[in-house]
Amino acid sequence: MQSNGPAIGTFIAAARARALPPEVLDAARLCLADWMGVAIGAADEPAGRIVRQTVAQWRSTGRASLLFGGTAAAPFAALANGTLAHCLDFDDTYVDAVTHTSAPVWAATLALGEETEASEATMLSAFVTGFEVAARVGHGLGQAATARGWHGTGVFGRIGAAAAAAALLGLDAERALHAVALAATQTSGLTASFGTMAKPFHAGKAAMDGVLSAQLAAGGFTGAVGILEPGAGLDNAVIQDGSLAITPIAFSDWRILRNSFKPYAACHLIHPSIDAAKVLLAEGLDLGAVRSVRADVGALAVKVTGGGDGHPATPLAGKFDLRYCVALALHGRDASAADFREPWTLEPAIAATASKIDVRHDPQMGFACATMAIETAAGAVSAFVPVAKGHPGNPMSWDDMDRKFGGLVAPALQNRTGAMLGHLRRFGDGGALAEVRGMLASLAG
């Protein structure tokens, strides 16, 4: 088997000639629809607004669109749009790498695609290329890296953005590998930043650095091409005890078909518990009779989301507080973007329910499953969710995306929301991007 570097470089270099199966193209379009929906839905988020204002102050020259008005150089547009796409923490996740892949990879793809006047079909192929590279580099490392304090989106998403950008620039295998190596050496993003504006910034910066890395490589800039070999650089840095290494990489299947989408605007690790709470509520749970709630979840869910006390001080913190999100669900709330908005007020009834919730580690629970047991005045009830909604095995369909997209976009686009989703669903056939740009122009302010 050839080593990882040449395999990655060859895969990227072949992007323009690669014929993608219909189901892969459909998956890429679903990622784009999700990306656009969560980005538009984040229009009023302070993190996105501040980054957009900062990018505008740089007064760069370029053809890449900023989602809410103006254009910029491709790296800067990627920064602004990539940050927006992760502001709500409502974007997709490739679970095997614990990475929000579309946020940086689509941001990089669209920005550089516009800059180079690439066709929609070329952009789709570049996105898939970036997704597949990020998924393979992060495979098996994602959960361990997250447990050690790294945000996979800032690690593997950055590499995927560079791969997509290299494909758009038509780099040969050698220069494509240098682009990925340059992205890898810029690895960053700490889970200690979760619940703050810095988390969506990880996605935006990953998109920006991916574009920059490919542009530098196109000019002959070089990096450490062995950095993605097992035990040779990246893996030793993020997993310093040497317990795991990057696996040998082969492009024999399509990882994008195992992507996960979020029906709830909270950390993906909380979703199984939200589903379990909804099951019990639908079965007639009397909330007033609840004495205690126990959520049994996986180790990573405990580490990332189990530390909150159910009384978050900000909506961003609420997205990473398992007790709070479960309490929301038990009170019949959808855990949608509307439940995590400023101005922030902690509702006393929800806080009181959150105080009754105990979060425990169950080694039998993984990323997408959870068990919930509730003691009530009338007795005990429980629910087990083997696969949370949105994951492979329980996926979101286009009908599900229609509902999610509508909830995010309709407040801004109103009766044109369905038309935009229709354009995104046919992206790659030509003309869709121009229509979407026209709709976005009406949102500029």
QUIMOLIN-V611080 format. One record per helix or strand of 3 or more residues. SS is the DSSP state (2 for helix, 1 for strand). FROM is the first residue (numbers start at 1). TO is the last residue. If there is no record, write none. Layout:
# QUIMOLIN-V611080
ss=SS from=FROM to=TO
ss=SS from=FROM to=TO
This chain:
# QUIMOLIN-V611080
ss=2 from=4 to=13
ss=2 from=15 to=17
ss=2 from=22 to=41
ss=2 from=46 to=58
ss=2 from=74 to=87
ss=2 from=95 to=97
ss=2 from=101 to=115
ss=2 from=120 to=138
ss=2 from=142 to=147
ss=2 from=152 to=168
ss=2 from=173 to=184
ss=2 from=191 to=193
ss=2 from=197 to=218
ss=2 from=234 to=238
ss=2 from=255 to=258
ss=2 from=268 to=282
ss=2 from=287 to=289
ss=1 from=290 to=297
ss=2 from=299 to=305
ss=2 from=315 to=318
ss=2 from=322 to=330
ss=2 from=337 to=340
ss=2 from=348 to=354
ss=1 from=357 to=361
ss=1 from=370 to=376
ss=1 from=379 to=385
ss=2 from=398 to=425
ss=2 from=432 to=441
